[in-house]
Amino acid sequence: MKSNAPKWIVVVLWIIAVMDIVTGIEMFFFPSAWFFRLVPGVTETGAFNGHLVMDGGTFFLAVGIGLVAAALNPRRNAIAVVVAAVAGIMHSILHLYSHATGLLSAQHMVTEVLGIYVPAIVLVAIAVNLYSRSDETRPAAARAA
């Protein structure tokens, strides 16, 4: 399928999609391993709750699958990028709040910056790029205004 967006957008969407799908699979199918061994700092967040970790995995899977659709046709599926960006920003806000209130230490900040904050900011930039460069992705009512 021919892409209708700059190649860098497609590449970045694929990278973040794979990251989210892998995270979702790890969380859903291996919640204990994900919690205790795969991601540094997770144990600081409280006691292990396998059901809650698996719930989180379902959301990462859904966002990742949405980003696959966006990578295949970024302009047509730009709304999936917006959804992923909102999820990433909300996840970032939660972590910033957790640091501000002392719930998380700064010990694993590099992991957080690379795994949470950077993807969220990049997804916001991609969403803005996709919506600002093409009138076809805007709802008909917005185009008429």
C-alpha positions as CSV (number, residue, x, y, z in Angstrom):
1,M,0.0,0.0,0.0
2,K,1.4,3.4,-1.0
3,S,1.8,5.8,1.9
4,N,0.4,9.2,1.7
5,A,2.7,10.8,4.3
6,P,6.4,11.5,4.7
7,K,8.5,8.4,5.1
8,W,9.8,9.4,8.5
9,I,6.2,9.5,9.8
10,V,5.5,6.0,8.6
11,V,8.8,4.7,10.1
12,V,8.1,6.3,13.5
13,L,4.5,5.1,13.6
14,W,5.7,1.5,12.9
15,I,8.4,1.8,15.7
16,I,5.9,3.0,18.3
17,A,3.2,0.5,17.1
18,V,5.7,-2.4,17.6
19,M,6.7,-1.0,21.0
20,D,3.1,-0.7,22.1
21,I,2.1,-4.2,20.8
22,V,5.1,-5.8,22.4
23,T,4.4,-4.1,25.7
24,G,0.7,-5.1,25.5
25,I,1.7,-8.7,24.8
26,E,4.1,-8.7,27.7
27,M,1.6,-7.2,30.1
28,F,-1.3,-9.4,29.0
29,F,0.4,-12.7,28.7
30,F,3.2,-12.3,31.2
31,P,2.0,-9.8,33.8
32,S,4.3,-11.1,36.6
33,A,7.4,-11.0,34.4
34,W,6.5,-7.5,33.1
35,F,5.9,-6.2,36.6
36,F,8.9,-7.7,38.3
37,R,11.6,-8.1,35.6
38,L,11.0,-6.3,32.3
39,V,10.5,-2.7,33.2
40,P,12.7,-0.9,35.7
41,G,10.9,0.9,38.4
42,V,7.5,-0.7,38.1
43,T,7.7,-2.3,41.5
44,E,7.9,1.3,43.0
45,T,4.2,1.8,42.0
46,G,2.8,-0.6,44.6
47,A,1.9,-4.2,45.1
48,F,1.6,-6.5,42.1
49,N,-2.0,-6.8,40.7
50,G,-2.0,-9.2,37.8
51,H,-5.5,-8.2,36.6
52,L,-4.6,-4.6,36.6
53,V,-1.4,-5.2,34.6
54,M,-3.3,-7.3,32.1
55,D,-5.9,-4.5,31.8
56,G,-3.1,-2.1,30.9
57,G,-1.9,-4.6,28.4
58,T,-5.2,-4.6,26.5
59,F,-5.0,-0.8,26.1
60,F,-1.4,-1.0,24.9
61,L,-2.4,-3.6,22.3
62,A,-5.4,-1.5,21.1
63,V,-3.2,1.6,20.7
64,G,-0.5,-0.4,19.0
65,I,-3.0,-1.9,16.5
66,G,-4.4,1.6,15.9
67,L,-0.9,2.8,15.1
68,V,-0.4,-0.1,12.6
69,A,-3.5,1.2,10.8
70,A,-2.1,4.7,10.9
71,A,1.3,3.5,9.6
72,L,-0.4,1.8,6.7
73,N,-2.3,4.9,5.7
74,P,-1.4,7.9,8.0
75,R,-3.7,10.5,6.6
76,R,-6.8,8.3,6.4
77,N,-6.1,6.9,9.9
78,A,-4.8,10.1,11.5
79,I,-7.4,9.8,14.3
80,A,-5.6,6.7,15.5
81,V,-2.5,8.8,16.0
82,V,-4.6,11.4,17.9
83,V,-5.9,8.6,20.2
84,A,-2.4,7.3,20.7
85,A,-1.1,10.8,21.4
86,V,-3.8,11.4,24.0
87,A,-3.0,8.1,25.7
88,G,0.7,8.9,25.7
89,I,0.1,12.4,27.1
90,M,-2.2,11.1,29.8
91,H,0.4,8.4,30.7
92,S,3.1,11.1,30.8
93,I,1.0,13.3,33.1
94,L,0.4,10.4,35.5
95,H,4.2,9.8,35.7
96,L,5.0,13.5,36.2
97,Y,2.4,13.7,38.9
98,S,3.8,10.5,40.5
99,H,7.3,12.1,40.5
100,A,6.0,15.4,41.9
101,T,4.2,13.7,44.8
102,G,7.1,11.4,45.6
103,L,5.4,8.2,44.5
104,L,8.2,7.5,42.0
105,S,11.9,8.1,42.3
106,A,14.0,9.6,39.5
107,Q,16.2,6.5,39.5
108,H,14.7,5.2,36.2
109,M,14.1,8.5,34.5
110,V,16.0,7.6,31.3
111,T,13.6,4.6,30.8
112,E,10.7,6.9,31.4
113,V,11.9,9.6,29.1
114,L,12.6,7.2,26.2
115,G,9.7,4.9,26.8
116,I,6.9,7.4,27.8
117,Y,7.6,11.1,27.3
118,V,9.4,11.0,23.9
119,P,6.9,8.7,22.2
120,A,4.0,10.9,23.5
121,I,5.6,14.1,22.2
122,V,6.5,12.6,18.9
123,L,2.9,11.3,18.4
124,V,1.5,14.8,19.2
125,A,3.9,16.2,16.5
126,I,2.8,13.6,14.0
127,A,-0.9,14.2,14.7
128,V,-0.4,18.0,14.2
129,N,1.6,17.3,11.0
130,L,-1.1,15.0,9.6
131,Y,-4.0,17.3,10.4
132,S,-2.3,20.5,9.4
133,R,-1.1,19.3,6.0
134,S,-4.3,17.7,4.6
135,D,-7.8,19.0,4.4
136,E,-9.0,15.5,3.6
137,T,-8.6,14.3,7.2
138,R,-10.7,17.1,8.6
139,P,-14.5,16.5,9.1
140,A,-16.7,17.9,6.4
141,A,-18.2,20.4,8.8
142,A,-14.8,21.8,9.7
143,R,-13.9,22.1,6.0
144,A,-17.1,24.0,5.3
145,A,-16.5,26.5,8.0
